[in-house]
Amino acid sequence: MKLTRIASLSAVLILFVAAFVGGPYFPDFGKCGFRSVPSQVAAQTSAQAQQSQTPATIADIIDRQITTVEKLITEAAEAMPEDKFNFSPENLNIPGADYKGVRTFALQIKHVAASNYALYAPLTGDTFPKDFLGGNGPENLKTKADIMKFLKDSFAQGHKAAATLTTDNILQPAKPGGSSARLHRATFAVAHAYDHYGQIVEYLRMNGIVPPASRGKSD
């Protein structure tokens, strides 16, 4: 009798544990707490799919970061009408504000692009005219179309640079004898672009333009 009672209690305990592990809600469990065959197959298929996925590389991760900030800045720049490209907060003459000498919208975009070239070029080994590398970029770029091309081409350089990154070289100097690692230049370029995206958004707002990334959301 004792053996029978112990066996019964053990069976109940096993079923309780099996049901408890499944969580508080069991839409795919039978009366005894065991998964149905379709559910088991789905779980196995999902596990196999996860195993077959190629792990992301350093290059993949940096490239995705570049893509994200590229989309934000490119769409914001496209949203500003060409006749507002020379806008600067200084034009508003806001009492108590100190915007004297700040960059125009066009110079913000050109600065992002020129900085991209300066930071990514050492990773690819490509050479560019000196006025491409930092500052406000080439002075001869005046139209919106020319500035947008400069911006897009600079991000293309970023994607090319990201593709060169490996676990073996990310801590190597970007320039021979330099102190800045390849990974640092790549990530700093993204951070720098985000910094100026924050300023670009304010320029749009000052002109009554909702940034594309904010449209359709609580504004």
C-alpha positions, -999 to 999 in steps of 0.1 A, spaced: 0 0 0 28 24 9 46 16 -24 14 23 -43 8 56 -25 44 67 -31 42 58 -68 10 78 -71 25 109 -54 56 106 -76 34 105 -107 15 136 -95 47 154 -87 62 147 -121 30 159 -139 30 191 -117 66 199 -125 61 193 -162 31 216 -163 48 243 -141 79 244 -164 55 253 -192 45 285 -175 12 298 -162 -6 294 -196 -5 263 -217 -22 268 -250 -2 240 -266 -2 215 -237 -24 185 -235 -43 174 -203 -13 157 -189 10 187 -194 30 174 -223 35 194 -255 17 183 -286 36 168 -316 32 199 -338 45 221 -310 76 198 -306 82 200 -343 79 238 -343 103 241 -314 129 218 -331 126 237 -364 131 271 -346 162 257 -328 177 244 -361 170 277 -378 188 296 -351 218 273 -353 220 277 -391 222 315 -389 256 329 -394 268 348 -363 272 386 -369 307 398 -374 323 431 -361 320 444 -397 283 436 -398 276 453 -365 294 485 -374 279 485 -409 244 484 -393 252 513 -371 264 533 -401 232 524 -420 210 537 -391 226 571 -387 230 574 -425 192 570 -429 184 596 -402 208 622 -416 201 617 -452 163 619 -448 166 649 -426 188 667 -451 164 658 -479 135 673 -458 151 708 -458 140 728 -488 170 741 -509 161 777 -502 166 769 -465 200 753 -468 218 785 -459 196 788 -428 214 794 -394 198 799 -360 217 833 -361 191 844 -387 163 843 -361 179 870 -338 165 853 -307 169 877 -277 194 863 -253 206 836 -277 242 833 -288 242 817 -322 267 840 -338 290 822 -362 273 788 -360 272 766 -391 244 769 -416 223 739 -424 244 733 -455 276 734 -435 262 710 -409 256 684 -437 290 691 -454 308 688 -420 293 654 -413 303 643 -448 338 657 -446 343 641 -411 332 608 -425 358 609 -452 385 620 -426 376 592 -402 369 563 -427 397 570 -453 425 556 -431 406 523 -427 402 518 -465 435 533 -475 418 555 -501 431 590 -508 409 621 -513 415 658 -519 425 676 -487 393 697 -486 373 664 -483 390 655 -451 373 673 -422 362 709 -416 333 720 -437 342 702 -469 348 717 -503 338 753 -507 326 748 -543 297 726 -531 268 750 -531 236 733 -544 215 709 -524 221 682 -551 259 685 -548 258 685 -510 236 655 -509 259 636 -532 288 645 -510 270 632 -480 258 600 -496 293 593 -510 308 598 -476 285 571 -461 294 548 -489 330 552 -478 318 543 -443 303 510 -455 335 503 -473 355 510 -442 333 488 -420 338 458 -444 376 460 -436 371 454 -399 379 420 -384 386 406 -350 423 404 -359 427 441 -369 402 462 -350 428 471 -323 455 479 -348 463 515 -354 443 531 -382 474 549 -394 509 536 -392 524 547 -359 491 563 -349 474 558 -315 438 556 -327 426 520 -332 406 510 -363 376 502 -342 377 535 -324 377 555 -357 348 536 -370 326 539 -339 336 575 -334 325 584 -369 290 570 -360 289 589 -327 300 621 -344 273 618 -370 247 613 -343 259 644 -325 253 665 -356 220 648 -363 208 663 -330 217 697 -343 202 691 -377 169 682 -362 168 715 -343 174 734 -376 145 716 -391 123 724 -361 132 760 -362 118 761 -398 86 743 -388 97 710 -403 91 678 -384 121 655 -389 112 624 -410 121 600 -382 96 617 -359 67 618 -383 37 597 -375 48 595 -338 39 615 -307 54 648 -316 
